């Protein structure tokens, strides 16, 4: 084995070791991705120390508990639906069938009150539920009865989203 080849091999191995060490720390998510509804206080993450023109140039290992809002390690949230309010209805149709949609604002509550900030004991999201269907030529899912007769009566207000 030539001296130049050994030197190249040594440099390659040292570079690979450094890349592996850097890659291992890069596997941690940034602390900005900690979720107050799911992240434990001890979950490891990275905090940016130095910002540059192209993003963060220097990172430091931290935990999601570094920012005050997190779930203590000894608590498991118990989420259950506590509210569902329809905020809009519309139809999705084609020439031979249609679907009736209800857009609903859903609230979940953590019965264990795990998060150390009470603002995060509830959470909400918008749910688009298909709650009806008609089949036939040019059916209308916004005006008239459903396929089962007088119940359900399909109506629509044209809202496709939740307002919160």
N, C-alpha and C positions, 0 to 999 in steps of 0.2 A: 504494500500500500504506500503510495507516494506521500511525501510530507504535505504537499498542496492539497491532496485529496483528503487527508486526515484533518487539516485545518478547515477545509470547507465543510466536512462532515460535522466537526465540532461546532462550527458557527451555525449550521443548520439545526443541530440538536438544541443548542442554546436558544435559538429563535423560536423553535417549536415549543420549548418549555415555557418561554415568556408568553407566547400566544395562548398556550393552554391555561396558564395562570390568569391572564387577562380575560380569556373567554369564560373561565369559571366565575369570576366576579361579575362579568357582563350578563350572566344568566339571571341575576336578581332584577326584579322590576324596579322602576323608579318609584320613590315614595309617593309621588303625585298620583300613582295608580292605586293607592290604598283605598279601599271601599269601606265607608263607615258602617255599612250593613253586613259585611262579610269578613273583613280583615281583622285578624286577632292583633292585639297590642304587641305581641312578640314576633310577628311576621317580619322577616328580614326584607329590606329594600335599600335602594341607593338614593342618597341626597346629593344634588349637584353642589360642588364647592366653587367652581369657576366656570362662568359662562363665556363662550367665545362667539365668533361670528357664525360658526356652523353648528352651534348647540353647546352642550356641556363638554368641557375639556377635562374636568377632574371630578371624580366621584368619591363619596365616603359612604361606607356601609352604616346603615341605621336600622330602625324598626318602624312599623306603622304607628306604634305608640309614641313616637317622637312628636307627632302632631297630636293633640289631645283626644281626638275623636277616633275610638277604636273599640273592639270588643275584648274585654278581659279574657285571659286564657281559661279561666275556670267557669265560664258561662257559655251555654249553647242557646242561641236564639230559637224561639218557638213561634214561627210566623203563622198567622191564620187570617183569613179574609174577614174583615169587619164591616166592609161597606162596598157596594157595587151600585153605581148610579149611571143610568143611561143618559148620555149627553148628545147623542145624535143617531139618526137612522138613515139608511140609503139602500139602494138596490144595485146589485151587479148583475147585468143581464146580457144575454145573447139572443139570437133569433128564436131559439127553441127552449130556453130555460132561464130562470133567474134565481138569485139568492138574496135574501133579506138580511141586512147587516145591522147590528146594534153596536154603537161605539160606547164603551162603558169605562168610567173612571173607577178603578179598583183600589181600595185601601187595605193594606195588610198591617197588623199590629203584632209586635213581639210581646208575648205574654210574660216572658222572663225579664223584660226591660234590661237587656244585656249591655247595650252601649252605655258608656259613661257620660253621654250627653243625651238628655231626654228628647231632644229634637229628632233623634234617630230611632225612636221606639216605634214609629210608624213610617211606612213608605207607600208610595202610590205609583200606579202606572196606567196607561191607556190600553184597553183590551178591545180588539175588533172581533166580535162574535157573530158567526153566521147562525141566525136563529130561525131561518125559514127558507123554503125552497118551493118553486113551482115549475112544472114541466108543461110544455105545450107550444103552440106557435105564437110568438110574440107575447109571452106572458108579462104581467106587470106585478112586481113584488112591492110596489109602493101604494097600490090602490086596490083594495078588494080583499076578499077572503083568501086564506091559505088553502092548501090542498085538502085539509081536513074539514072544510065547511066554515061555519061562522067563527070558529076559534082556531087559529088566531086571525085577527083582522090586521092586514099589513098597511102601515102608513109610513111615510118617510118625511124627514125635514131637510134632507140634503146635506147634513153635517157629516163629514168623513173623519173627524178628528176630535180629540178631547181638549177642553180648555182648562182642565185642572180643578 
